[in-house]
Amino acid sequence: MKQGTATKIMTSYSGIRELPLSFFDLQPHLTELHLNDMENLVSLPSSICKSKGLVKLSVSFCSKLESLPEEIGDLENLEKLDASYTLISRFPSSIVRLNKLKSLSFRKGKSEDRVYFVFPLVNKGLLSLEDLDLSYCNIIDGRLPEDIGSLSSLEELNLCGNKFEHLPQSISELGALRSLNLYNCKRLTQLPEDIGCLSSLKELCLEGNNFEHLPQKHFRTWCSSILELVRLQEAYTAAIGHWMFILFGTVVSQWK
């Protein structure tokens, strides 16, 4: 069978349940694959990982898709992977080999009480990752990697709507992080003491949480670099020396 010359394939909104095993053997030039809103799609063939030139892969809103191929890490040129609003709760450890990946999303519409999302150890991989969206993935304590701080290029981290009570200490080592979204993480009552080491942080969202205090360590140095301060719900002000902070909604009983 003759090989195709397509560089982009879009099969969004189709009723396909499974893609043929030979489908990707015939598309050596493929760089973009959009499978969005395929509500009947339950799996991806491992042959997709033979598309070494693939740069963008989207399976968002494939509401029955539960997993990615174990060989996903073989897509050495992949820069964007969007698996938002799927049933995927665990992905292959090989994903950390995607060192050109810049954007990764597993965002959910809501947290499923019986399904807990697991992110594998980074192991100094995902070197180019800039944007990570794990919102509403029903993440509990121990399901975020303890070495998340090794994501040296990460600029945006969205963890809103999850169920962890603590964040990994290494999150304070994300030197490139500019935006951290912890909206509606109702079980989270404190931040790591070294969170102030995030010298590049410009935006921190704590809306809808139950914080009792914010850490003082490095806090003044940290806040001096923040251009867009903490967004929360109902405004009140608190003055600390000559620093003025606008806080919204969360209950902060004291500054330690």
N, C-alpha and C positions, 0 to 999 in steps of 0.2 A: 504494500500500500504506500502511496506517495506521501511524503512528509509535507506538512502544512508550513505556511510562511507567516502565520498570524503572530503578531506581537502582543495583541490585547484580545482577550476573550471575555465577554460579558454574557452570563446566562441568568441574570437576576430575574426573580419572580417566576421561574419555570417550575414545573412539577416534578422534576427529575429526582429520583430517590437515591441513585448511586451513579457515579461516573464510571465509564468503562475502564478497565485496567490499562488498556492500550492507548487511552486518550492522550496522555502526556508524552508517550513515546513518539507521537507524530507531530509534536509541536516544539521543536528544538529552539525556536526563536522567541518563545513566549516570555514577555516581561511583566505583563499585568494580567491578573485573573480575578474577576469580580463575580462572586457566586451569591451575592446578597439576596436575602429574602426568599431563599429556596426552602420553603417550609417543610418539604418532604425529605430533604437531604439528611441522611443519617450518618454518613461516613465519607471520608476522602480516601482514594486509593493511594497506596504507598508510592506509586509511580509518579505522583505529583512532585516528589522530591528529586526526580531526574531532570526537572526543569531548572537547571543550574543558573539560567539567566533571569529567573523570576525576581522582580524588584518589589512588586506590590501584590499582596494576597488579601482578599476580603471575603469573609464568610459571615459577615454580620447579619443578624436576624434570621439565621438558619436555625430555627427554634428547636429542631430535633437533633442537631449535631452535638455529639457528646465527647468527641475526642479528635485529636490531630494525629497524623501518622508519626510513629516513633522516629522516623528518619528526618523529621522536619529540620533538624540542624544541618542537613546536607545542602539546604538552600543558601549557599554561601554569599549570594548577592542580594538577598532579601533586605529591604529597607523599611517596609511597612507591613504589619500584620494586624488586621482588624478582625477579631473574633467576638465582637460585642453582641450581647443578647443571644447567646447560644447556651447550650447545656454543659459546655466544657467547664469542668471543675478542677481538672488536673492536666497539665501538659507535659510532654516528654522532657526529660532532663537534657536532651540534646539541644533544646531551644537556646541554651546559654552559649552555644557555639556560633550563633548568628551575630557575628561581630560587626556586620554592617547595618544591623537593624537599628533604626532611629525611632520608630513609633510602634508601640505594642499596646493593644487594648483588649481586655476581657470584660469590659463593663457589663453589668447586668441591670435589668429593669427593677429588680427587687431581690432581696436575699431569700434563698430557699433554706428553711430551717434544717432540713435533713442533709443538705449537700454543703460540704465545707471545702472551699477552694484551697489548693495547695500550690505554692510557688517554690520551685526547686532552689537549692543552693546556687548562688551565682557563680562561684568558683572562678572569679576574676574574668568571667565572660561578659557578653553583651556590652562590649567596650564602647560602642557608638550610640547606645540607647539614650535618647533625649526625653522621650515622653512615654510615661507608663500609667495606664488607667486601669485600676483594679476596683473601681467603685461598685458597691453593692454586691460584692462577690462572696459575702458571708464568711469573711476571713476572721478566724479566732486566734487567740494567742498560740504562737508556735508555728503558724502557717505562713508567715512572712519570713523570708530567709534572714538568718542572723547576720549574714554578710552582705545585706542590701547596700551597705555603705561603700561597697567596691564598684558600684555603678558610677564610675567617675565622670561620665558625660551627662548624667541625668539632670534635666532642667525642670521638668514638670512631673509631679507625682500626685495622682488622684486616688485617695483611699476612702472617700466618703461613703457613709452608710454601712460600714463594716462593724464587726462585733468583738474586736480585740480589746483587751483591757490595758495592754502595754504595747509600746512600739519597740522594735529592736534598737538597742543602744547605738549600733553602728549607723543608724539613720543620720546621726549628727556628723558623719564623715562625708556626706554628699556635698562636696565643695562647690559643684556647679548648680545646685538646686536653686531655682528661682521661685517656684510656686509649689506649695504643699497644701492640699485640700483634705481636711479632716472633718468636713461637714457631716453632722448627724451620726457621728461615732459615739453613741450614747453611753457605751460602757467604758470609754476612755476618760479617765479622771485626772490624768497628769501627763506631762510631756517629759522626755528624758532631760536630765539636768544639763546635759551638754548641747541641747538644741540650739543654744545661742551661738554655737560654733558655725552655724550655717551662714557664713558671711555674704553669700550671693543672694540670699532669700529676699524677695521683693513682696511676696504675697503669701499670707498664712490665713487659711479659713478655718475657724473653730466654731462656726455657727451650729447651734443645736446640740452642744455638748454639756457636760456637767463638771467642768473643771473647778477644783477647790482652790488651786493656786497655780501661778505660772512661775517657772524657775527664774532665779535671780542671776545665776552664774552666767557670765558673759552677756547679760541681758542688755545693758546699756550700749555696749559696742555693737551688738546685733541690731538693735532697733535703730541705731543711727544710720544704718544702711538700708532700712526698709522704706520704700517709697509709698507703697500701698499697704497700710497697716491692717491689723487683724479685723476681718469682717465677721461680725456676729449679729445678734438680732435687735435688741432694744438698747439704745445708746445710753451710756453713762460715762463719765470721765473720772480718771484717777490720776492724780499728780504724784510723781515720785521725784523729789528734788526739782530740777528744772526741766525734767522730761514730762511730757503730757501725752497720755495714751487715750485713744477713743476705743471703747470696748462696747460690744453689742450683744445682749441676750444671755450669754452664759453667766452662771453664778460664780464669781471669783471672791471667795471669802477673805483671802489675805494674800499679800505678796511676800514670799519668804526670801 
